[in-house]
Amino acid sequence: MESLRAVENWPVPTAAAAVVRADGSLAGSHGPVDHRFPLASVTKPLAAYAVLVAYEEGAVELDEPAGPEGSTVRHLLAHTSGLAFDEHRATAPPGQRRLYSNAGFEVLGDHLAKATGIPFADYLREAVFEPLGMSSSSLEGSPAKDGVSTVSDLVRFAAELQAPRLLDVRTVAEATSVVHPGLKGVLPGYGHQSPNDWGLGLEIRDGKSPHWTGLTSSPRAFGHFGQSGTFLWVDPDVRAACVALTDRAFGPWAVEAWTPFTDTVLAELRSR
């Protein structure tokens, strides 16, 4: 895909990108797709997927208590537990505000480890990475932000999100639908959003503005971006997903580059 060549012009030391179709075929790639990049918060969808595997295996329930008083696994996955961004303290009652929380995903990791008797990094590897053939991926700390992976590996995960093999399609549909609709909140890097819609570990595009996806992205698009200059989105309307990884921290450069990049990718997909 010619549109992917734009990553050459991004002001970053290293960048790679790829597009994978809903049938699992690679539409195109550009850059060092086997280079291992820190994912930052693109770790969260991977961690959430492991939790959903545990749910389907019966190790946890989405509505069982986890985190602050009154919070559940579902609240933690949807950033509605009330936990602060990076502190293990509650700043709001569960279900009332969309408070994006790294701490919430760390609580999730601890909760799953206790429920299964398996360290979360090992569970993630056994439940997600190994079955999908993501041999270059690992969790090297927090389930919120310390994943390391490659574009080649994340293409496999993006294909899974579009045509699930590890999870029932109904579980993925729930994960990519709005949980606790109508809640306001801050989308890191893009300010207050009303509503600030999320699914289970995945952000839902809806009508957010400004946003890190494209101006022409479908409201049904979902995914995640990371502060290490990384993103993964799936757009059901074009039956494709895009992964882009860099080694420069998110900042104004990304705000300026990512939206036109996505719009160009979408235009090329729609023209085919």
N, C-alpha and C positions, 0 to 999 in steps of 0.2 A: 504494500500500500504506500503510495507516494506521500500521503499525508503524514505518515509516521516519521519521515525524514526531518520534520520540523524540530525534533528533539536535538538535532545537531546545532540549532541556533539558540538553544536555551543557555543561559549564563551559569552553567554548572560544570564541574570537572568531568563527571561521567553520567550518562543517561542511556536508558534502554526502554523500549516500548514494544507492545505487541497488541494485536486484536485477534480474538478468538470468537468464532461463530457459535451459535447455540447447538449446532450439531457436533461441536468439538474440533472442527477443522480450523487450522490457523489461517486467518485472512492476510496476515502480514506481520513482520517484525523489523525492528531496526535497533542497532547498537549491540553492546555486549550482553546478550540475553542470559548468559550463564554466570555473569558477575554477581556476587553475593552483596546485597545492600541491606543496611538496617532499615526495617519497615516502619518504625515508630508506630503510630496508631493503626496502620493497616494490619497490625497484629490482631486487633480486636475482632474482625470478622472471622479470622482463623480460630481464635479462642472460643468465640460464640459457637462456631460450628462443632467444636469438640463438646461443648456443653449440650448442644442439641443431640449429638450422638449418644451422650450419656442419658439424656432424657428418653430417647427411643429405646435404649437398652434397659431402662427401668432403674438406673442408678440414682437419678434425681427426678423430681417433678417440677414443672415450671412454676407452680403456685405453692411450693413448700417454702417455709421461712428461711431467709438468708439475708445477712446484712443487718441493718438497723431494725429496731422494733417495728413490726408491721410490714417490713419489706420481704419480698420474695425473689426467687431466681429470675422470674420474669421482669420484676422491677429493675434488678441489677443489669440485665441484658438491655433494657430499654432506656437506661439512664434516668430512671424515675424513682430510684431508691431514696433520694434525698441526701446521699453522701456528697461531700465536697469534692472538688476537682482532684486534688492530690492529697487529701487528708482523710483519715479514717474517722470522720466525725459527721454526724447528720446536721444538715443546715435547713432541711424542710421535711415535712411529713411525706411518706411514700405516696407516689401517684399524683402529686399536686403540681410539681414543676419538672421541667426537663433540665436536669443539672448534669451536664456531661462530666463523667467521673472516671478517671484512671483508677481511683481507689475502689470503685465498684467492681471493676474487672479483676482487681487483685483479691477482693473478697470472694468473687466467683471462683477464682483459681483455688483458693484455700478450701472453699466449700466442696468443690468437686474432688479435691485430693482427699478430704476426710471421708466423703461418701464412697469413694472407690478404693481407697487405700493405695492409690497410685499417684506419685508426684505429677502435678499438672503438666509439666513439660513432657513427661513420658507419655501421659495419656493423649496429649495433642499429637505427638509423634505416631503413636499406635492407632489412634482413631481417625486421623486426617492425613498426615504427611505420608505415612507408609502405604495406605490403600490407594492414594492418588499418585504414587510414584514421585512425590516431592522430596527427592533424595538430598537436595541442597538446602533444605529448610530446617530451621531449628528455633527453639525458644530459649533465650539465654538470659532469662530474668523474669521481669514482670509480664503477666498475660495481657497487660494493657498496652505495652509499647516496646517490648524487647525481642520481637521476632526478627529473624534474618532470613532472606530468601532471594530468589532470582526471578527474573521475568519468565523464564521457561517454566519454573515451578508454579508461579502464580497464574499462569495461563491454564494450568491443569485445574487449579481451584476455581478460576472464573468459568471454566467449562462445567465443572460440578455444580456451580450455582445456577447455571442455566438448564442443565439436564441431570438432576441429582441421581447418584448411584449409592451414596453412603446414607442418605436420608430419604424418608418418604417425601414425595413431592408436596404433600399437604403441609408437612412441617416447614419446608422451605417457603411455601406460599405464606405461611403465618409469619415467618421470620422477615419476609420482605413486604409485609403489610403493616400499616400504622398501628402501633401499640399505644394506648392511652391518647386518643386523638385530641387535638385542640390545644395541647400544652405549649406554652411559650418557653423560649430558652435561648441561650447563646450558642451559636455554631462557632467553635474556635476559629479565629482568623477572619470570620465574616460577620460577626456581630449578632445583634438580637434578631431573632426570626419568630414570626407569629403567623401560623404555628411553626414549631420546630419539630417536625415529624421524624420519628425513628421506628424501625422495626425491632427485631431481636438481634442486636449487635451490628445492624446495618442501618445506615442513614437512608431515608427515603427522600428523593429529590422534591417531589410535589411542586409547589410554586415558590420555593425559596428564592430570594433575591437580596443581595448578591449571593452567588454560589460558585463552588469550584468546578462544577460540570459545565456543560455548554448552554448557551442561550436557547439552543434548539433541542436540548435533551428532553426526553419524555418525562412528564410528571411521575411516571412509574419507575424511572431509573433509580437505582440504588447502588450503594457502595460505601467507600470510606477513603479518606485521605490521611496522610501522616505528616508530622512536623519534620520528618527527615527529607521532605520533598518527594513524596510517593503518593500514588493513588491507584485505585481499582474501581471502575464503575461497570455496571451491567445495565444495558438499555433494552428492555424487552421489545420495544417498538421496532428496533432494527435487528433484533435477534442476534446481538453481539455484545461483547465485553471488551474493555480496554484496560491494560495495565501499563503504568509508567513508573519507573523507579529512577531516582537520582541520588547523588551524595552531597546535595546542598540543602541546608535547612529551609523549610517553608518560609516565605516572606513575600514582599511585593513582587518579586520576579515571578513567583508562581501564580499569584493573583492575575498578573498581566498575561502570562503565557498559557495557562491551562484551559481557560474558557475558549479562546479562539482555536486552540489545538483540538479540543474536543469537537467543536463545531465543524472543523475541517474534516476530521475523521468521520463524523456522522454524515456529512455531505457526500463523502466518497462511498460510504457504505450504501447510502440511499440511491446513489447513481448506478449502482451495479445491478 
